[in-house]
Amino acid sequence: MSKELINKLRLVFSIILIFASIFTFAYSFFYGESFDQYFYLAMIMIVGAAFHIQKVEESKKPKKKRQK
């Protein structure tokens, strides 16, 4: 796969994770479920989304070649 396609997939996946974490917070708030478990799950999803967004940004930067 090309780098552009991988970057687009990572971006879509990170957006899905962000929305899923928001919906997880809302579900635990409205239905009174154990908030701690859902809070940790949502935080893990946010960290995963941040990781994927960071990878997209790193791949856009030109790599420097080492000169000997």
N, C-alpha and C positions, 0 to 999 in steps of 0.2 A: 504494500500500500504506500501511497505517496505521503509525504509529510503533511501536506495540506489537508488531506482526508483524515489523517490521524488527529490533527489539531482540531478539526471540526467535530469529530466524534468525541474528543475529550471535552470540548466546550459544551456540547449538547449534554453529555453525561453530567458535567458539573452543574449545569442549570437544572437538570432533573433532580440531582441531589439537594440543591438548595430549596427547590419547591417541596420536595419530600420532607425535608427537615421542618419547614414551616407548617406543613400539614400535620406532621407528627406532634409539634407543639400544640396546634389547635385541637387535635383529637384528644390529647391528654387534658387540655384545659376544659373542653366542653363536656367530655364524658366522665371526668373525675377518676380516670385511671391513675395508677401509680406514676406520679410525675417524675420521680427520680430516674426510673428506667427509660422513660421516653425522652427525658432531658439528655441523658448520656447518649442515647441512640441518635438524637438530632445533632448533638455536638460532633459525634463521629462522622456523620454525613457532611456537616459543614467543613470539617478538617479534610475530608476526602475531596470535596469540591475545591477547596483552596489548593490542595496538592495538584489537582489536574489543571487548574488555571495557571499555577506556577510553571508547570511543565510546558504549557502552550506558550507562555511568555519566553521561557528559556529557549525554545526551539526557533523562535522568531529572530533572536539575536544572532548575528554572524559569529561564527567561531573563529577565534584567533589561532593562527598557526604558530607554533613555537619555533623560534629561530635558534639555530645552534651556532 
